[in-house]
Amino acid sequence: MQKRNWAMIATAVASTAAAGAAAFIVQEKRTEQPPYTVERTDGPIELRRYPELLVAETETKGPREKALGSGFGRLADYIFAKNRGGEGIAMTAPVLSERDTKIAMTAPVTSERTGDQWRTRFVMPAKYTRATLPPPGPGVTITTVPARRVAVYRFAGVATDAALAKAEAALRAWLAKERLEGGAVTYAFYNSPFMPGPLRRNEVMIALPG
């Protein structure tokens, strides 16, 4: 009888987890994403063009995951009106993360730096303009990302440093084969931490000329 009870509990927990995962999938599929056009697809790789995007951004120091967590929290406080008055702003996807490559006197990214500098960005919903967005708090800047052409490598799973490095290496190898010159890299994360790892969507984006 005891084994049967534990089996019933395990089944109930599994069913609840599955239902929760399904709810997250449905909710996150409805999350607004920036528009883009696809020029070419080759397996997990796409060449895309994005229009100019209005973003809220912040800069943080430290290892990538720690810096991303700090940046995410600061931007979340802004869009959910935790550190300001006024209405909240809907969450969009993806969250963008890139290393700050400024050098010399403009940022502590030198051979003597004590940690990495990262820029985290939330794309603002399409209904907003710079003028209609609530004023940001300390450490948050409203800016625009110019229209751009990018090469993208899409993969599922948990976006560890190793997984991101592997995806970037594969994408740069593809660009070399196609004789395309790649620039700076941006990481794009489409899901909340509550999404099961195998169902998460991650992308490595490399800027292209033109």
Solvent accessible surface area in square Angstrom, and as a share of the most:
residue,aa,sasa,rsa
1,M,169,0.75
2,Q,130,0.58
3,K,179,0.76
4,R,157,0.57
5,N,69,0.36
6,W,157,0.55
7,A,59,0.45
8,M,118,0.53
9,I,88,0.45
10,A,61,0.47
11,T,86,0.50
12,A,57,0.44
13,V,94,0.54
14,A,62,0.48
15,S,64,0.41
16,T,96,0.56
17,A,64,0.50
18,A,63,0.49
19,A,64,0.50
20,G,29,0.28
21,A,21,0.16
22,A,51,0.39
23,A,60,0.47
24,F,66,0.28
25,I,49,0.25
26,V,74,0.43
27,Q,118,0.53
28,E,26,0.12
29,K,160,0.68
30,R,195,0.71
31,T,34,0.19
32,E,74,0.33
33,Q,71,0.32
34,P,14,0.09
35,P,89,0.56
36,Y,71,0.27
37,T,87,0.51
38,V,72,0.41
39,E,78,0.35
40,R,106,0.39
41,T,83,0.48
42,D,60,0.31
43,G,61,0.59
44,P,64,0.40
45,I,11,0.05
46,E,39,0.17
47,L,8,0.04
48,R,4,0.01
49,R,103,0.38
50,Y,9,0.04
51,P,57,0.36
52,E,110,0.50
53,L,12,0.06
54,L,29,0.14
55,V,0,0.00
56,A,0,0.00
57,E,24,0.11
58,T,3,0.02
59,E,58,0.26
60,T,11,0.06
61,K,106,0.45
62,G,11,0.11
63,P,92,0.58
64,R,18,0.06
65,E,106,0.47
66,K,140,0.59
67,A,0,0.00
68,L,32,0.16
69,G,46,0.44
70,S,56,0.36
71,G,0,0.00
72,F,76,0.32
73,G,32,0.30
74,R,86,0.31
75,L,0,0.00
76,A,13,0.10
77,D,52,0.27
78,Y,0,0.00
79,I,2,0.01
80,F,98,0.41
81,A,25,0.20
82,K,149,0.63
83,N,70,0.36
84,R,42,0.15
85,G,62,0.59
86,G,69,0.67
87,E,110,0.49
88,G,42,0.40
89,I,4,0.02
90,A,69,0.54
91,M,59,0.27
92,T,9,0.06
93,A,6,0.04
94,P,4,0.02
95,V,13,0.08
96,L,9,0.04
97,S,0,0.00
98,E,31,0.14
99,R,98,0.36
100,D,0,0.00
101,T,93,0.54
102,K,84,0.36
103,I,118,0.60
104,A,70,0.55
105,M,190,0.85
106,T,94,0.55
107,A,12,0.10
108,P,58,0.36
109,V,20,0.11
110,T,55,0.32
111,S,120,0.77
112,E,151,0.68
113,R,97,0.35
114,T,137,0.80
115,G,21,0.20
116,D,34,0.18
117,Q,20,0.09
118,W,10,0.03
119,R,31,0.11
120,T,0,0.00
121,R,37,0.13
122,F,5,0.02
123,V,9,0.05
124,M,10,0.05
125,P,7,0.04
126,A,91,0.70
127,K,157,0.67
128,Y,21,0.08
129,T,76,0.44
130,R,132,0.48
131,A,98,0.76
132,T,87,0.50
133,L,13,0.07
134,P,19,0.12
135,P,110,0.69
136,P,52,0.32
137,G,16,0.16
138,P,124,0.78
139,G,46,0.44
140,V,10,0.06
141,T,74,0.43
142,I,19,0.09
143,T,34,0.20
144,T,48,0.28
145,V,11,0.06
146,P,95,0.60
147,A,69,0.53
148,R,53,0.19
149,R,45,0.17
150,V,4,0.02
151,A,0,0.00
152,V,1,0.00
153,Y,45,0.17
154,R,122,0.44
155,F,36,0.15
156,A,68,0.53
157,G,16,0.16
158,V,87,0.50
159,A,15,0.12
160,T,58,0.34
161,D,82,0.43
162,A,77,0.60
163,A,29,0.23
164,L,2,0.01
165,A,59,0.46
166,K,157,0.67
167,A,4,0.03
168,E,34,0.15
169,A,64,0.49
170,A,41,0.32
171,L,0,0.00
172,R,86,0.31
173,A,64,0.50
174,W,18,0.06
175,L,5,0.02
176,A,73,0.57
177,K,134,0.57
178,E,49,0.22
179,R,227,0.83
180,L,50,0.25
181,E,136,0.61
182,G,28,0.27
183,G,37,0.36
184,A,68,0.53
185,V,29,0.17
186,T,23,0.13
187,Y,22,0.08
188,A,0,0.00
189,F,24,0.10
190,Y,18,0.07
191,N,40,0.20
192,S,35,0.22
193,P,103,0.65
194,F,144,0.60
195,M,7,0.03
196,P,48,0.30
197,G,16,0.15
198,P,108,0.68
199,L,91,0.45
200,R,59,0.22
201,R,37,0.13
202,N,5,0.03
203,E,0,0.00
204,V,0,0.00
205,M,5,0.02
206,I,0,0.00
207,A,41,0.32
208,L,15,0.07
209,P,86,0.54
210,G,81,0.77
